[in-house]
């Protein structure tokens, strides 16, 4: 397979060209107009951000994208699917209110929002891919029924996948609640009793009432209730909740690749990634820690695998900023050329997902970076 083209623009502006103009320019140079959008329903897959988290993509970018697609004759809508864990996006009513609160409303985003898997996360289509991990991924119906997929991804760290890029945005984000259960099925966490301080944060935030404190004030997990969503792992500040044995990060990333294959099956698709506010963890949490590197720019490609690889390479080559999680652990080091996502989440294996996606024919990790 020949290298895919990934187009990139930095965040420098001038009086005649703002950041919205630069985004439009880079997606046009990448060839988005080559897709026949006329009268087609276009799912713009984006993360609306958990209220309280401020690292998500600004709705201004979504508005510019929606208007550009309309200029091509498309019928675009903004979409995401409901979550498994506790928060304000686990059903369509709360999810829509959260999206509106974060600016994804017809005024700011200039586009309607449709929650992909319906009111309670039970509205989905099974799309057969016959994968090694998932035979028929459960994809939110609104996304499965769309004619074209356009993803807009905030590129950042992720506590289970290593980083959250296009594959994570599509594979996990387009899965119904039942699909997310399948993706997390082999990822049940464990409690390290020696590290557990009994702070109770995991108990308070478990959406499935699967954790309690025992008589010695150590957390215990009821695996009959645990769905493996990983919220306890993400919240624990003491390494008391950790992922279980079995290389579950590798398995989950491979499942995400197969879900991405289902999302994109038989559809034209295009992808844009925003390498800015690169926080250590995903936008699903109600807070975002300080960015670990400087804001880099916006990248676009028809190939989601190449785009993820280009973004991770840019983050690898960038220096770290002061006063963040990486700087706290590596004072006086720039970490240029080092895998920052592995530094932040050493038990994850992001490469496994890209390699599996490449084997599935979704794209290639070989790319040519073209600066616009």
C-alpha positions in Angstrom: 0.0 0.0 0.0 1.4 3.4 -1.0 1.7 6.1 1.7 -1.4 8.1 2.3 -1.5 11.9 2.1 -2.0 13.8 5.4 -2.4 17.5 5.1 -1.4 19.8 8.0 -1.6 23.4 8.9 -0.2 25.1 11.9 -2.1 27.6 14.1 -0.4 30.8 13.0 -2.8 33.4 11.6 -2.9 36.8 10.0 -5.4 39.6 9.3 -6.7 37.8 6.2 -6.9 34.3 7.5 -8.2 33.1 10.9 -8.2 29.6 12.3 -11.6 28.7 10.8 -10.3 29.8 7.4 -7.2 27.6 7.9 -9.3 24.6 8.8 -11.4 25.1 5.7 -8.3 25.6 3.6 -6.6 22.4 4.8 -9.7 20.2 4.3 -10.2 21.6 0.8 -6.5 20.9 0.0 -6.9 17.4 1.3 -9.7 16.9 -1.3 -12.9 16.8 0.6 -14.7 18.3 -2.4 -14.0 15.1 -4.3 -16.8 13.4 -2.4 -20.3 13.6 -4.0 -22.3 15.2 -1.1 -25.3 16.2 -3.1 -28.5 15.4 -1.1 -26.5 13.0 1.1 -27.0 12.7 4.9 -23.6 13.4 6.4 -22.8 12.3 10.0 -20.3 14.7 11.5 -18.9 12.5 14.3 -17.7 14.7 17.1 -17.3 14.6 20.9 -19.5 17.3 22.5 -17.4 17.2 25.7 -18.6 16.3 29.3 -19.7 19.5 31.0 -16.9 20.9 33.0 -14.3 19.7 30.6 -13.0 22.5 28.4 -10.6 20.7 26.1 -13.2 19.6 23.5 -13.3 21.1 20.0 -15.0 24.5 19.9 -18.3 24.5 18.1 -17.1 27.2 15.8 -15.1 24.6 13.9 -18.2 22.4 13.6 -20.2 25.3 12.3 -17.6 26.0 9.6 -17.6 22.4 8.6 -21.4 22.1 8.5 -21.6 25.2 6.3 -18.9 23.9 4.0 -20.7 20.6 3.6 -24.0 22.4 2.9 -22.2 24.4 0.1 -21.5 21.0 -1.5 -25.2 20.1 -1.3 -25.0 17.9 1.8 -27.5 17.4 4.7 -25.1 17.4 7.7 -25.9 16.6 11.3 -23.6 16.5 14.4 -23.6 13.2 16.3 -22.2 11.1 19.1 -23.5 8.0 21.0 -24.4 7.6 24.6 -21.9 6.6 27.3 -21.7 3.7 29.7 -20.3 5.5 32.7 -21.9 8.0 35.1 -22.0 11.5 33.8 -24.3 13.7 31.7 -24.2 11.9 28.4 -25.5 8.4 29.2 -29.0 9.1 27.7 -30.2 11.3 24.8 -32.0 13.8 27.1 -28.9 14.6 29.2 -26.6 14.2 26.2 -28.5 16.8 24.2 -28.5 19.2 27.2 -24.8 18.7 27.6 -24.1 19.4 24.0 -26.2 22.6 24.0 -24.5 23.7 27.2 -21.1 23.3 25.5 -22.2 25.3 22.5 -23.3 22.6 20.2 -26.7 24.2 19.4 -28.2 25.6 16.2 -26.9 29.1 17.0 -23.2 28.4 17.8 -22.7 25.2 15.8 -25.2 26.1 13.1 -26.2 22.4 12.8 -28.6 20.1 14.4 -27.5 17.4 16.9 -28.8 13.8 16.7 -27.7 11.3 19.4 -26.7 8.3 17.3 -28.0 5.5 19.4 -31.3 7.0 20.6 -32.9 7.8 23.9 -31.4 5.0 26.0 -28.6 3.8 23.8 -30.6 0.9 22.4 -31.1 2.1 18.9 -28.4 0.5 16.8 -27.6 -1.6 13.7 -25.5 -4.7 13.7 -23.0 -4.3 10.8 -21.2 -7.6 9.9 -17.5 -7.5 9.6 -16.7 -11.0 10.8 -13.7 -9.7 12.8 -11.3 -11.6 15.0 -12.8 -9.8 18.0 -16.2 -8.6 16.9 -18.4 -10.3 14.4 -21.1 -7.7 14.0 -20.4 -4.4 15.8 -23.4 -2.5 17.2 -23.3 1.0 15.6 -25.7 3.8 16.5 -28.6 3.8 14.0 -28.3 7.5 13.0 -24.6 6.9 12.1 -25.2 3.5 10.4 -28.0 5.1 8.3 -25.9 8.1 7.2 -24.6 8.1 3.7 -21.2 9.7 4.5 -19.0 10.0 7.6 -16.9 13.0 8.4 -15.0 12.9 11.7 -13.8 15.8 13.7 -11.4 14.6 16.4 -9.7 16.2 19.4 -6.4 14.4 19.6 -5.4 13.8 23.2 -4.3 11.1 25.7 -6.6 8.2 26.8 -6.3 6.2 29.9 -7.2 2.8 28.3 -6.4 3.3 24.6 -3.1 5.3 25.0 -4.4 8.2 22.9 -7.8 9.2 21.6 -7.6 9.8 17.8 -9.8 9.1 14.8 -10.1 5.4 15.5 -11.2 6.0 19.0 -13.6 8.7 18.0 -15.2 6.4 15.4 -14.8 2.9 16.9 -15.8 3.7 20.5 -17.8 6.9 19.9 -20.1 5.4 17.3 -20.8 2.2 19.3 -24.2 2.0 21.0 -24.2 1.4 24.8 -24.4 -2.3 24.0 -21.5 -2.0 21.6 -19.5 -0.2 24.3 -20.1 -3.1 26.6 -18.6 -5.4 24.0 -15.6 -3.2 23.5 -15.0 -3.1 27.3 -15.9 -6.8 27.9 -12.3 -8.0 28.5 -11.2 -4.8 30.4 -12.5 -5.4 33.9 -10.3 -3.5 36.4 -8.7 -4.8 39.6 -8.0 -3.2 43.0 -4.5 -3.1 44.3 -5.3 -3.1 48.0 -1.8 -1.9 49.0 -2.3 1.3 46.9 -6.0 1.8 47.7 -6.4 4.7 50.3 -10.2 4.2 50.7 -10.8 7.7 49.3 -14.2 6.4 48.0 -14.1 8.3 44.7 -14.5 5.1 42.7 -17.5 4.1 44.7 -19.2 7.5 44.2 -18.6 7.5 40.5 -19.4 3.9 39.5 -22.5 4.1 37.3 -23.2 0.4 37.9 -22.9 0.3 41.7 -20.2 -2.3 41.2 -17.7 -1.0 43.8 -17.9 -0.8 47.6 -15.5 -0.3 50.5 -14.9 -3.4 52.6 -14.4 -3.6 56.4 -10.8 -2.4 56.1 -11.8 0.6 53.9 -10.4 -1.0 50.7 -12.3 -0.9 47.5 -13.8 -4.2 46.2 -15.4 -4.8 42.8 -18.5 -6.9 42.2 -17.7 -8.4 38.8 -21.3 -9.5 38.4 -22.1 -5.8 38.0 -18.9 -4.4 36.5 -19.0 -3.6 32.8 -15.3 -2.7 32.5 -15.9 0.9 31.5 -12.6 1.9 33.2 -14.0 5.0 35.0 -12.5 3.8 38.3 -9.0 3.4 36.7 -9.2 6.9 35.2 -10.4 8.5 38.5 -8.0 6.9 40.9 -5.0 9.1 41.8 -3.2 6.4 43.8 -2.9 3.5 41.3 -5.4 1.6 43.5 -7.7 0.7 40.5 -5.7 -0.8 37.6 -6.6 -2.7 34.5 -6.7 -6.5 34.8 -4.2 -8.9 33.3 -4.5 -10.1 29.7 -3.2 -7.1 27.8 -6.7 -5.6 27.7 -5.5 -2.4 26.1 -4.3 -4.3 23.1 -7.5 -6.2 22.9 -9.7 -3.1 23.3 -7.7 -1.2 20.6 -8.1 -4.1 18.2 -11.9 -4.1 18.9 -12.0 -0.4 18.3 -10.4 -0.9 14.9 -13.0 -3.5 14.0 -15.8 -1.1 15.1 -14.2 1.6 13.0 -14.3 -0.8 10.0 -18.0 -1.3 10.6 -18.7 2.5 10.9 -16.9 3.2 7.6 -18.1 0.1 5.7 -19.3 1.0 2.1 -19.3 4.7 2.9 -17.3 7.6 1.7 -15.4 9.2 4.6 -13.1 12.1 5.5 -11.3 13.0 8.8 -10.0 16.1 10.5 -7.9 16.0 13.7 -7.2 19.0 16.0 -3.8 18.6 17.8 -4.5 21.2 20.4 -5.2 21.2 24.1 -3.5 17.7 24.2 -4.7 16.7 27.7 -3.6 13.5 29.3 -7.1 11.9 29.2 -10.2 12.0 27.1 -13.0 14.6 27.0 -15.4 12.1 28.7 -14.4 13.3 32.2 -15.9 16.5 33.7 -12.4 18.0 34.1 -9.3 18.3 31.9 -5.8 18.5 33.2 -3.2 20.9 31.7 -2.1 20.2 28.1 1.2 18.3 27.9 2.6 19.9 24.7 2.1 23.1 22.8 -0.8 23.4 20.4 0.4 22.1 17.0 -2.3 22.5 14.4 -5.0 20.8 12.3 -4.6 17.8 10.1 -6.9 16.2 7.5 -6.9 13.0 5.4 -9.1 10.4 3.8 -7.1 7.8 5.7 -7.9 7.6 9.5 -5.0 5.3 10.2 -2.4 7.5 8.5 -4.0 10.6 10.2 -3.7 9.0 13.7 -0.1 7.9 13.0 0.8 11.4 11.8 -0.7 13.0 14.9 1.0 10.7 17.3 4.3 11.3 15.5 3.9 15.0 15.8 3.2 14.7 19.5 6.2 12.4 20.0 8.5 15.0 18.3 7.1 18.0 20.3 8.6 19.2 23.5 6.6 19.1 26.7 5.2 22.1 28.4 5.9 22.9 32.1 3.4 22.4 34.9 1.5 19.3 33.7 1.5 15.6 34.4 4.5 14.8 32.2 6.5 17.7 33.5 5.8 16.7 37.1 7.3 13.3 36.5 10.1 14.4 34.2 11.4 17.8 35.4 14.0 19.5 33.3 13.3 17.1 30.4 11.8 18.0 27.1 11.0 14.4 26.0 11.3 15.2 22.4 11.3 12.0 20.3 9.7 10.0 23.2 6.3 8.3 23.3 4.5 10.7 25.6 1.3 8.6 25.6 3.2 5.6 26.9 4.8 7.8 29.6 1.4 8.9 30.7 -0.3 5.5 30.4 2.4 2.8 30.5 -0.1 -0.1 30.5 -1.6 0.9 27.2 -0.7 -0.2 23.7 -1.9 2.3 21.1 0.2 0.8 18.3 -1.8 -2.5 18.4 -4.9 -0.7 17.2 -3.2 1.0 14.3 -1.5 -2.2 13.2 -4.8 -4.1 13.4 -6.6 -1.4 11.4 -3.9 -1.6 8.8 -4.4 -5.4 8.5 -8.1 -4.8 8.1 -7.5 -2.5 5.2 -8.9 0.6 6.8 -5.7 2.5 6.0 -2.0 2.5 6.3 0.5 3.8 8.9 2.7 5.0 6.1 2.0 8.7 5.2 3.3 11.7 3.4 2.8 14.9 5.5 2.0 17.9 3.3 2.0 21.3 5.0 -0.6 23.8 3.8 
